[in-house]
Amino acid sequence: MSPLAGSNVIQRSPDKPTEDERRHEQRIEELAKWPSNAHDAWKKLNAVDRNLVVLQMASKYGVPFARSFLNEVATWRPQDNIQHYFGPGVGPKHEKLLAAGYQLAQKDSVHEWWIHPSGKSVTRNYTEDKPSTTASEEKKAQPPPPQEQQSRQQAEQQPRTARCQDVAFLTQHICYNSERICEIAKQVDDEAAQATCERSRVACKEANDRTTACITEEGQ
């Protein structure tokens, strides 16, 4: 803690995000990204983490996808995690995969990884495909929401020490997720989803306060 300039008020230094907090955030993101892993871990998750996974999944792949995932949870078995691989020039194309309920989870210069709410997945070599834009890619290309833009602008305009950079990075991450979670919560008539939205907003505000306090302190 350090006194504010010209006063006797003691200011508490912002807490640096712990490794456990970072790992927890990353785990929720990975479970939301890969339904097969979410199915496998579901029984071990508490109610809050389940809500976070579903809301982030809905934000990433859409509400119908997340609802289908929830419908599959009760009857899911490990053997349902079926993986298919298709080489260049063979296998289903984007339109067929989307029509079957798949969404694009990841892509590199050679392969695409498509996932299904049931836990099934398709890996395809797309090097012989004609250039095209999928619905998921179009969504990713859209400009970020105002809250995220504001966080990024603040991060670019304000110099920080390494410690404050860590705090600001976590703040961006928390507020980005809060915006997505609350967007989805508006579409879901569920008290638990609304409560998760409110908690995420509080977490975003607290994170912004920590970042502001850190920057103020390093400027003294």
N, C-alpha and C positions, 0 to 999 in steps of 0.2 A: 504494500500500500504506500501511497505518496500523497503529501499535502498539495492541494490546488494552489497555484500561484496567487499570492496576495490574500490568502484566506487560511483559516485554521481547519478547513474541512479536509478530512482524510478520504481519498479516493481509492477504492479497491481495484487492483489490477485485474483485467479480464482473465478468466480461466482459459488456458490453452486447451483445445480439443484433445481428448485422450485417445490413445490408440484403440481402446475398446469402443469408443463412440464412432470412430472412423470405420472400424471393422463392421460394426453393427449396421451403419448406413450402407456400406458396400454390399453386405450380405442381403439386405432387403432389396437393393437394386438388382442384384444377380438373380434372386428368386423371382422377382417381377419380370425379368427379361427372359428367363428360361423356365417355362411352365413345368417341364419334367422335374427340375430340381425343387420347384415349389410343391408339387404333388408329393415328392419324396419326403420333404421336411414338414409338411402341413401339420401332422399330429403332434409335432414337437414345438410348434409355434404357439405363443400366447395370443389372446384375442386382439391386442393392439397391433402386434406384428402381422397378424393375418389381414387386418384391415389395411395396413400400410402396403402390404404386398398386392392386394387386390386393387387398391386405388391407384398405385403406381402402374400396375399392369393395364388398368383401364386407360390411364393417361397415355401410355406408350402404344397400346394396340387397339384401343377403343372399348367402349362399354359392352357391346355385344360379346367381344372376345372374353372379357373378364367374367361376364355372367355365364358364359359357356364353361369357363374354367371351374367356377363354383358348382355348376351342375355336375361336373365330372368328378369332383373331389370325393363324394360319398362312395362311389363305386370304383375308384382308381386302384389299380394293382401295379406292382413294379414291372410286370411283363407287358404293361400297356405302353411303356416307353420304347416304342418302336422307332428305329432310325433307318432312313433310306438314303442311299447315295446314288447320284446320277452324274455320269461323266459328260463331257462336252457334246452338245448336239442331241442329247437324248433326255427323256423324262418330261415331267409336266412343266409348262411355262408359267410365267407370273399370273396370267389371267385364271388359269385352272387352279393354281394353288390358292389364290385369293377366294375364288368361288367355293373352294372346299373348306374354307375357314382358317387357312394358314395366314401368318403374317411374317414379314421379313424381320428377323432379329439382328442379323449381323451380315456384313459383307466385306470382302477384301478384293484384291485385284484378280482373283481367280474364282473364289467360291462365294456362294450365298447360303446362309443358314436360315431356313424357314421353320417356324414352330407352330404347333397346334394346341388349343386349350386342353386337349386330352393328354398331352405329354409327348405325342408323336413329333418327329422332326424329319425334315428333308434337307439334305446338303446337296447342292447342285453346282457343277462347274459351268459357269455361264460365259466362258471365253468365246463361244461361237454364237452367242445371242446377238440380235440386232439391238442397237441402243434403244432403251425404253426407260420410262419413269414409273415406278410403282406408287401406289397410294401411300405406303409408308414413307418412301423417299420424299414425296411431295410434302407430307406433313413435317418431316425433318427440315425441309427447306424454308418453311414458313418463318417469319420473323419471331423472335422470342417475345413473351408477354411483357407488358410495361414494367412489372415489378422486377423481372430479371434484367431488363435493359437498364433500369435505374441502378441496380446493384453493380452491373458491369461498368457503367459510367463512373460510379463512385470509386470503384476499384481502380479504374484507369487514371482518375484525376488526383487521387490522394496517395502520396508516397508512404511506404510502410517499411518497418524493419521486418526481418524474417519471422519474428514472432507474430507481428500484426498481419503478415501475409497469410499465415496459417489460419488466424482467426477470420480474416476476410474471406478466405477460400471456403471455409465451412459455412459462413453466412450465406454466400452465393448459393451453395448447394442446398442449404435448408430452405431458403426462400424460393428457390426454383421449384423444389418439390412441393412446397406449400401452395404455390400458385396452381400447379397441376392437380394436386389433391382436391383443392376447393372447387376447381372447375368441374371435376367429375362428381363431387359431392352434390352439386346443384342438380345433377341429372338423376341422382339416386335418391329415392324416397326412403331413406334409412337413417335412423337416429344415430347409429354407431358411426356412419360415414360423416354426418354433420359434426359429431363430437371430435372425430379425428381431424377434420378441417379446422375446427377452432383451436385444437391443441397445436396444430402445425403453424397457425397464425401467431400464436403466443411464442412458439419456438423461434419463428422468424424475427419477431420484434425483439426478443431477448438477444438473439444473435446479432442483430443490427446495433443494439445498445452496446454489446461487448466490443464490436468493431469500432464504433465511435469513441468509446472510452479508451481503447488501445491507441488510436490515432491521436487523440487529444493528449494522451500521456507522452507519446514519443515526440510530440511537438513542443513540449515544455522544456 
